[in-house]
Amino acid sequence: MALAQDTAKAIVDPSGTWRWEYDLDGQQTKDQVRLTLGETIKDSKDKSLKGKYQSSSGRKIDIENGRVSGDKVSFEFKINYQGMDVKLVFDGTVKKDTLNGTVQASTDAGSRDLDWTATRSVQADDVVGKWKLRIDANGNVMEPILTITKDGDQLKANYALGNDVKIDAKDVKIEKNELTFTVEADFQGSRIKADFMGSPLGDKIKGSIDYALGNDAGEVEFTGERRDDAI
């Protein structure tokens, strides 16, 4: 089920966590795959795709032969189900945060195609890790480290800049697929408050910061990359 190269459409970025539900032996099952867009494939306009599948039971499997061609994605992996080796090949078309396509399940006894619809979303587990941020405040570039952990159902974060600044972030949460948190500290004799709001997709994040420093207030953009993602 190889993808033909699609030269008419720009490459989509399917990075992020995709979730879907299906009926398995009479039980509703929830699976997910976390994808990250890779480099351009040699002698092609397509790009590679890496990621990790996670079943509802917590089993994790690296995907293989991941590829993005235009707005189409494909990848595969193998599982053992009830003593049988099963090869699963996923093919789908991305439109914003929806992925529609098919899954081909193959065993020694034959194969069958199943409909597949997945939705990209951001949940607490998707942002856990160490993020290196980049903030350009009017030419003053800062690269703090944001370490996010999960304590039960709650997210916690530590914001560190160099060896001198280490701050516990406040109100760390996911709202409408965006990560938000607040950092407050004393800065050069004044109190600074910075409200971060960013969109995490896979290992990358970008967003904006609303800040207030004394009588000065404004907005700057930030980007970031996770340094220790589980993929």
FENSULHU-V652429 format. One record per residue. N is the residue number from 0. SS is DSSP state (H for helix, E for strand, C for the rest). Layout:
BEGIN
n=[N:N]
ss=[SS:SS]
END
This chain:
BEGIN
n=[0:1:2:3:4:5:6:7:8:9:10:11:12:13:14:15:16:17:18:19:20:21:22:23:24:25:26:27:28:29:30:31:32:33:34:35:36:37:38:39:40:41:42:43:44:45:46:47:48:49:50:51:52:53:54:55:56:57:58:59:60:61:62:63:64:65:66:67:68:69:70:71:72:73:74:75:76:77:78:79:80:81:82:83:84:85:86:87:88:89:90:91:92:93:94:95:96:97:98:99:100:101:102:103:104:105:106:107:108:109:110:111:112:113:114:115:116:117:118:119:120:121:122:123:124:125:126:127:128:129:130:131:132:133:134:135:136:137:138:139:140:141:142:143:144:145:146:147:148:149:150:151:152:153:154:155:156:157:158:159:160:161:162:163:164:165:166:167:168:169:170:171:172:173:174:175:176:177:178:179:180:181:182:183:184:185:186:187:188:189:190:191:192:193:194:195:196:197:198:199:200:201:202:203:204:205:206:207:208:209:210:211:212:213:214:215:216:217:218:219:220:221:222:223:224:225:226:227:228:229:230]
ss=[C:C:C:C:C:C:C:C:C:C:C:C:C:C:C:E:E:E:E:E:E:E:E:E:C:C:E:E:E:E:E:E:E:E:E:E:E:E:E:E:C:C:C:C:C:C:E:E:E:E:E:E:E:E:C:C:C:C:C:E:E:E:C:E:E:E:E:E:E:C:C:E:E:E:E:E:E:E:E:E:E:C:C:E:E:E:E:E:E:E:E:E:E:E:E:C:C:E:E:E:E:E:E:E:E:E:E:C:C:E:E:E:E:E:E:E:E:E:E:E:E:C:C:H:H:H:C:C:E:E:E:E:E:E:E:E:E:C:C:E:E:E:C:C:E:E:E:E:E:E:E:C:C:E:E:E:E:E:E:E:E:C:C:C:E:E:E:E:C:E:E:E:E:E:E:C:C:E:E:E:E:E:E:E:E:E:E:C:C:E:E:E:E:E:E:E:E:E:E:E:E:C:C:E:E:E:E:E:E:E:E:E:E:C:C:E:E:E:E:E:E:E:E:E:E:E:C:C:C:C:C]
END
